[in-house]
Amino acid sequence: MTTPRGDGRDTAPSIGSGPGRALIAVYGLFSLAAGARAAVQIAGRFAEAPLAYSLSAFAALVYILLTVALWRGARRLALTALGIELAGVLVIGTAGLLDPAAFPDETVWSAYGRGYLFIPLVLPLVGLYWLLRRRR
């Protein structure tokens, strides 16, 4: 639902309000989880699986970006980051299943987020639904 402005234009409700707050909280939590996981992996065992650990760090950066974009109401940036997240989950999840040797250790997005109860697969879909629904 939109609210009328004094200048005749409608404004869409904030993407960070209502259920959007839950998205901010979940992405904030995932930022911490993925970031901590990547930091431990990179600091202690980077030589074992540099690609996987770098991808975990990249996922953490995407989650941080999403948290901030949702919190600030930056819809376009959030949509872009959600697209990157969804593509990452699908590409890394599929690549890891097709060539397990390429990923000797799991990333946040391995097996479509199996290590995180598939939340990395579902979360960008929920986020895209929320942002696109809020646009109308």
C-alpha positions in Angstrom: 0.0 0.0 0.0 1.3 3.5 -0.8 0.7 6.7 1.0 0.0 10.0 -0.7 2.5 12.8 -0.5 1.7 16.4 -0.4 3.2 16.9 -3.9 0.9 14.4 -5.5 3.4 11.5 -5.7 2.9 8.2 -3.9 5.6 6.8 -1.6 6.1 3.1 -1.1 6.4 1.9 2.5 9.9 1.3 3.7 11.5 -2.0 2.7 12.9 -2.3 6.2 9.6 -2.0 8.0 7.3 -4.8 9.2 8.6 -8.2 7.9 11.5 -6.4 6.4 12.9 -6.1 9.9 13.0 -9.8 10.1 15.0 -9.9 6.8 17.4 -7.4 8.2 17.9 -9.5 11.4 18.4 -12.7 9.5 20.9 -11.1 7.1 22.7 -9.5 10.0 22.9 -12.9 11.7 24.1 -14.5 8.4 26.7 -11.8 8.0 28.2 -12.7 11.4 28.0 -16.4 10.8 29.4 -16.4 7.3 32.0 -13.8 8.3 33.2 -15.7 11.3 33.3 -19.0 9.4 35.3 -17.4 6.6 37.7 -15.7 9.0 38.4 -19.0 10.9 38.8 -20.9 7.6 41.1 -18.4 6.0 43.2 -17.8 9.1 43.7 -21.5 9.9 43.4 -23.5 6.7 43.4 -21.3 3.7 45.8 -23.5 1.7 43.5 -26.5 2.0 40.6 -24.9 0.0 41.3 -21.3 -1.0 38.4 -21.1 -3.5 35.8 -22.4 -1.0 37.1 -20.2 1.8 37.2 -17.1 -0.5 33.6 -17.8 -1.6 32.5 -18.0 2.1 34.1 -14.6 2.6 32.4 -13.3 -0.5 29.1 -14.6 0.8 29.7 -12.8 4.1 30.3 -9.5 2.2 27.1 -10.0 0.2 25.2 -10.6 3.4 26.7 -7.4 5.0 25.7 -5.4 1.9 22.2 -6.8 2.0 21.8 -6.0 5.7 22.9 -2.4 5.1 20.9 -2.0 1.9 17.7 -3.2 3.6 18.3 -1.2 6.7 18.9 2.0 4.7 16.0 1.3 2.3 18.3 1.1 -0.8 15.9 -1.0 -2.9 18.0 -1.1 -6.1 21.2 -2.1 -4.3 19.2 -4.7 -2.3 17.7 -6.2 -5.4 21.2 -6.4 -7.1 22.7 -8.0 -4.0 19.8 -10.5 -3.8 20.4 -11.4 -7.4 24.1 -12.0 -6.7 23.2 -14.1 -3.7 20.7 -16.2 -5.5 23.1 -16.7 -8.5 25.9 -17.6 -6.1 23.8 -20.2 -4.3 22.7 -21.8 -7.5 26.0 -21.7 -9.3 28.2 -22.8 -6.3 25.6 -25.3 -5.2 25.4 -26.9 -8.7 29.2 -26.7 -9.3 29.9 -28.4 -6.0 27.5 -31.2 -6.8 28.9 -31.7 -10.3 32.6 -31.4 -9.3 33.0 -32.1 -5.6 36.8 -32.1 -5.9 36.7 -28.4 -6.8 35.4 -27.7 -3.3 37.3 -29.8 -0.8 35.5 -28.0 2.0 32.0 -26.5 2.1 31.2 -22.9 1.6 28.1 -21.1 2.9 26.5 -21.8 -0.5 27.6 -25.4 -1.0 24.9 -27.9 -1.8 22.5 -24.9 -1.9 23.1 -24.0 1.7 22.7 -27.4 3.2 25.0 -26.6 6.1 22.7 -23.7 7.0 19.4 -25.7 6.6 19.0 -24.4 3.0 18.3 -20.9 4.3 20.8 -19.4 1.8 18.6 -20.9 -1.0 15.3 -19.7 0.4 16.3 -16.3 1.8 17.0 -14.5 -1.5 13.7 -15.8 -2.8 11.9 -14.4 0.2 13.9 -11.1 -0.1 13.1 -10.8 -3.8 9.4 -11.4 -3.0 9.4 -8.8 -0.3 11.1 -6.1 -2.3 9.1 -6.7 -5.5 5.9 -6.9 -3.6 6.7 -3.7 -1.8 7.3 -1.9 -5.1 3.6 -2.1 -6.1 
